[in-house]
Amino acid sequence: MLTVMGATGNTGKKVVELLLSAGQEVRALGRSEDRLAELRARGAEVFVGDPSDAAFLAKAFRGADAVYTLLPADRESPDYHADQRSKGEAIIQALQDSGVRHVVALSSLGAEQPSGTGLLATLHAQEERLKTLKDTNVLLLRPVSFFENFFDALHVIAHQGVNADAVDADLAIPMIASRDIADVAAKALLRRDWKGLAIRELLGPRDLSYREATRLLGARLGKPGLEYVQLAPTEMTQAMMRAGMSETFAGLYVEMTRAFNEGRVLPREGRTGANTTPTRFEDFVDELALAATER
């Protein structure tokens, strides 16, 4: 039995699907019965509950050979740090109470830094909590920017004719498809072939700038002149709040982009064959284009 948190999210759903395809018994955790129905129909055992409820998580983790954990992000939370801390502490308590011996945890590049990295600092705190687990083998997966983040850009492109963010236009950063993260996670859950604490960086096929990604997306959308506009921190914060995100989340996001722009979020080992994943942004833009037509 393998347990997967965030089973309706970018990585979690794909992890569940891969494990089911491999013939595994899977518990799929999420907050919405309706959104989990598809996975139930495919054979997953569905657990519906609050990720900050340690008792719920312990019940779902108990008896599992391995667990995939993450900190579900609530972008509307008025106190994002407190929300993440509550979920993180519940996960640790549940892992302790359930006796799970192998944990694959989604984290991020930059999570080795305790502060000054905005959203990533919450992942640092969770990594530190995971390190306190005794007799538990923990694998930390550290990607950076998801290709899926560009789904949020489609609304801006449709209504303003540009893509906009706070990241420097020509800063090349590692970008990755969530399916590639899920593939690594699923294989780790199946193999359980590491001991103690292990860290694996996942960097996508190549570093990519927002300007180049916007150009590739524009070409696929039939907008060859699509431009990327870098917003000032205050502008970005206000834009995110207008889109319904909380002030604390928006502020932490902007702090994270500042860390990117200042070159403080980098791979520890550089790019290698082991941390380079296959899916190219040039191929992923087909999914973005399909989503754009459905809006």
C-alpha distance (Angstrom), angle and dihedral (degrees) to the residues before:
residue distance angle dihedral
M1 . . .
L2 3.80 . .
T3 3.81 125.1 .
V4 3.81 124.1 -149.4
M5 3.79 125.8 -166.3
G6 3.79 120.9 -154.0
A7 3.80 91.2 28.5
T8 3.81 93.9 170.0
G9 3.81 94.6 47.3
N10 3.78 134.9 92.8
T11 3.79 97.6 -82.9
G12 3.80 104.0 16.0
K13 3.79 96.9 60.1
K14 3.80 91.3 49.7
V15 3.82 90.9 48.3
V16 3.82 90.2 53.6
E17 3.80 92.0 48.1
L18 3.80 92.6 49.9
L19 3.80 92.5 48.8
L20 3.79 92.9 47.8
S21 3.80 89.6 49.8
A22 3.81 87.5 53.2
G23 3.81 89.7 56.4
Q24 3.80 96.2 -107.3
E25 3.78 128.9 147.3
V26 3.80 105.8 -117.1
R27 3.79 135.7 -170.5
A28 3.79 109.4 -153.1
L29 3.81 115.5 -157.8
G30 3.77 125.6 -159.2
R31 3.80 145.3 131.9
S32 3.81 98.7 -114.2
E33 3.81 124.4 67.5
D34 3.80 90.4 -165.1
R35 3.79 95.0 51.9
L36 3.81 91.1 47.5
A37 3.82 93.0 50.9
E38 3.80 93.2 91.3
L39 3.80 92.0 55.6
R40 3.81 91.1 45.8
A41 3.81 88.6 54.0
R42 3.80 89.1 53.3
G43 3.78 91.9 54.4
A44 3.80 106.0 -90.4
E45 3.79 120.8 139.2
V46 3.80 103.0 -122.0
F47 3.82 124.4 -143.7
V48 3.80 116.7 -172.2
G49 3.78 118.2 -163.8
D50 3.78 151.5 103.5
P51 3.83 115.2 -61.6
S52 3.80 89.2 -144.1
D53 3.83 91.0 59.1
A54 3.81 106.5 97.0
A55 3.82 93.3 -168.9
F56 3.81 91.7 53.8
L57 3.80 91.4 48.1
A58 3.81 93.6 46.4
K59 3.80 90.3 53.7
A60 3.82 90.2 50.7
F61 3.82 93.2 45.4
R62 3.82 97.0 44.8
G63 3.80 112.6 108.9
A64 3.80 94.2 10.7
D65 3.80 119.2 135.4
A66 3.80 88.8 -146.8
V67 3.80 139.3 -3.9
Y68 3.81 132.8 -145.2
T69 3.79 109.4 -146.0
L70 3.78 135.3 -175.4
L71 3.79 138.7 159.3
P72 3.82 107.0 -105.8
A73 3.79 107.7 -135.5
D74 3.80 119.1 -130.7
R75 3.77 103.0 -166.5
E76 3.81 91.1 -172.9
S77 3.80 95.9 54.3
P78 3.83 109.9 124.3
D79 3.82 89.2 -144.2
Y80 3.78 106.7 33.4
H81 3.81 95.7 177.0
A82 3.81 92.1 52.5
D83 3.79 91.6 46.6
Q84 3.80 92.2 51.4
R85 3.80 91.7 44.8
S86 3.81 91.2 53.0
K87 3.80 92.0 51.3
G88 3.78 93.3 42.7
E89 3.79 93.8 51.6
A90 3.81 91.0 47.2
I91 3.80 90.8 53.4
I92 3.80 92.2 51.4
Q93 3.80 92.7 47.1
A94 3.81 90.5 49.2
L95 3.79 92.6 49.0
Q96 3.79 90.2 51.1
D97 3.80 93.9 46.6
S98 3.82 95.0 45.3
G99 3.80 97.2 47.2
V100 3.81 95.3 -132.4
R101 3.81 110.9 172.7
H102 3.84 102.6 -166.1
V103 3.80 123.8 49.5
V104 3.79 129.0 177.2
A105 3.81 108.7 -163.8
L106 3.79 127.0 -168.7
S107 3.79 110.4 -133.8
S108 3.82 133.4 145.2
L109 3.75 145.5 -116.5
G110 3.77 107.2 -86.1
A111 3.80 93.0 37.2
E112 3.80 89.8 115.4
Q113 3.82 87.5 73.0
P114 3.82 116.4 83.9
S115 3.80 98.5 -152.0
G116 3.80 146.6 0.5
T117 3.80 93.5 57.7
G118 3.80 101.5 91.3
L119 3.79 112.6 -147.8
L120 3.79 91.4 13.7
A121 3.80 91.7 64.7
T122 3.81 89.2 70.4
L123 3.80 88.0 57.7
H124 3.80 90.5 49.8
A125 3.79 88.4 55.2
Q126 3.80 91.0 50.4
E127 3.79 92.3 48.4
E128 3.80 88.5 53.5
R129 3.81 90.5 50.8
L130 3.81 91.2 49.7
K131 3.79 90.1 52.4
T132 3.82 89.7 62.2
L133 3.81 92.7 63.5
K134 3.79 112.5 111.1
D135 3.82 123.1 -141.4
T136 3.81 89.2 4.3
N137 3.79 125.9 123.7
V138 3.81 109.2 -142.1
L139 3.81 126.4 -168.6
L140 3.81 114.4 -166.5
L141 3.80 114.7 -156.4
R142 3.80 112.7 -155.7
P143 3.80 116.7 -168.1
V144 3.81 122.6 150.7
S145 3.80 125.5 -153.2
F146 3.81 119.3 14.4
F147 3.80 120.7 -139.5
E148 3.82 84.0 -135.2
N149 3.81 89.6 69.9
F150 3.80 86.6 79.0
F151 3.80 90.3 68.8
D152 3.81 85.6 76.3
A153 3.80 89.1 53.9
L154 3.80 93.6 59.5
H155 3.81 92.9 77.4
V156 3.81 91.7 50.5
I157 3.80 91.3 47.4
A158 3.80 92.3 49.0
H159 3.81 95.2 48.7
Q160 3.81 103.7 30.5
G161 3.79 103.4 26.4
V162 3.82 94.3 -127.2
N163 3.79 139.8 75.5
A164 3.78 113.3 -120.4
D165 3.80 137.2 -172.9
A166 3.79 140.1 137.3
V167 3.81 97.0 -105.3
D168 3.81 117.2 107.1
A169 3.80 107.9 -94.2
D170 3.80 96.4 -126.3
L171 3.80 99.8 34.4
A172 3.80 106.5 121.4
I173 3.79 110.4 -144.6
P174 3.81 133.5 171.6
M175 3.80 109.9 -90.1
I176 3.78 123.7 -175.5
A177 3.80 142.2 -176.5
S178 3.79 114.0 -116.7
R179 3.80 89.2 -131.2
D180 3.80 89.0 66.3
I181 3.80 91.4 51.6
A182 3.80 89.3 48.6
D183 3.79 91.3 50.9
V184 3.80 91.8 54.4
A185 3.80 91.7 44.6
A186 3.80 94.5 48.8
K187 3.80 92.7 49.4
A188 3.80 90.6 49.4
L189 3.81 91.7 50.1
L190 3.78 89.9 51.8
R191 3.80 97.9 44.2
R192 3.80 101.5 36.3
D193 3.79 87.1 -169.7
W194 3.82 102.0 150.3
K195 3.78 131.7 86.2
G196 3.78 129.6 -145.9
L197 3.80 116.8 -18.5
A198 3.81 118.0 -10.7
I199 3.81 129.8 175.6
R200 3.79 125.2 -156.2
E201 3.78 122.2 -174.9
L202 3.81 117.6 -151.4
L203 3.79 114.7 -160.8
G204 3.80 108.0 171.1
P205 3.81 121.1 -125.4
R206 3.82 96.0 -57.5
D207 3.78 143.3 -17.2
L208 3.79 111.9 -84.8
S209 3.80 133.1 -170.1
Y210 3.78 123.9 -136.7
R211 3.80 89.5 -119.4
E212 3.81 92.1 55.8
A213 3.80 93.8 42.2
T214 3.81 89.4 51.0
R215 3.80 90.8 50.1
L216 3.81 91.4 51.4
L217 3.78 91.8 46.7
G218 3.79 92.6 46.9
A219 3.78 92.1 52.1
R220 3.81 90.4 52.8
L221 3.81 92.2 46.8
G222 3.78 92.1 51.6
K223 3.81 90.8 -107.4
P224 3.83 102.7 113.3
G225 3.80 92.2 170.0
L226 3.79 95.3 53.3
E227 3.80 109.4 143.1
Y228 3.77 133.8 -154.8
V229 3.80 115.9 -134.1
Q230 3.78 120.9 -161.5
L231 3.79 110.6 -141.7
A232 3.78 124.4 -149.4
P233 3.81 113.9 -113.0
T234 3.80 94.0 -103.0
E235 3.80 92.0 47.6
M236 3.79 91.5 50.0
T237 3.79 92.7 48.4
Q238 3.80 91.9 50.6
A239 3.82 92.6 46.2
M240 3.79 91.8 52.6
M241 3.79 92.3 48.3
R242 3.81 90.6 50.4
A243 3.81 86.7 54.0
G244 3.81 89.9 57.7
M245 3.79 102.3 -95.5
S246 3.77 120.5 134.2
E247 3.78 122.4 -103.5
T248 3.81 91.4 -117.3
F249 3.80 93.4 51.2
A250 3.80 92.4 46.7
G251 3.79 92.0 48.2
L252 3.80 92.2 50.1
Y253 3.80 91.2 47.4
V254 3.80 91.1 53.7
E255 3.80 90.8 47.4
M256 3.81 88.1 52.9
T257 3.81 92.2 51.6
R258 3.80 89.2 50.3
A259 3.81 88.2 55.7
F260 3.81 88.5 51.8
N261 3.78 92.4 48.7
E262 3.80 92.2 49.4
G263 3.79 92.1 52.0
R264 3.80 95.5 -113.4
V265 3.83 97.7 125.7
L266 3.79 106.1 69.3
P267 3.81 138.9 140.3
R268 3.78 113.3 -92.9
E269 3.81 93.5 -140.7
G270 3.80 104.4 29.8
R271 3.77 121.2 -123.9
T272 3.80 116.3 -36.4
G273 3.77 137.4 163.9
A274 3.79 89.0 -100.7
N275 3.81 96.3 56.6
T276 3.82 98.3 36.6
T277 3.81 112.5 96.2
P278 3.82 127.2 -159.4
T279 3.82 111.6 -124.6
R280 3.82 111.6 98.9
F281 3.79 124.1 -149.2
E282 3.81 87.1 -129.7
D283 3.81 87.7 66.0
F284 3.81 96.5 39.0
V285 3.82 92.6 57.9
D286 3.81 87.8 76.6
E287 3.82 87.9 69.2
L288 3.80 90.7 48.5
A289 3.81 91.1 49.4
L290 3.81 91.1 50.7
A291 3.79 90.9 50.3
A292 3.81 90.2 49.5
T293 3.82 91.0 56.2
E294 3.81 91.2 50.5
R295 3.81 94.8 55.1
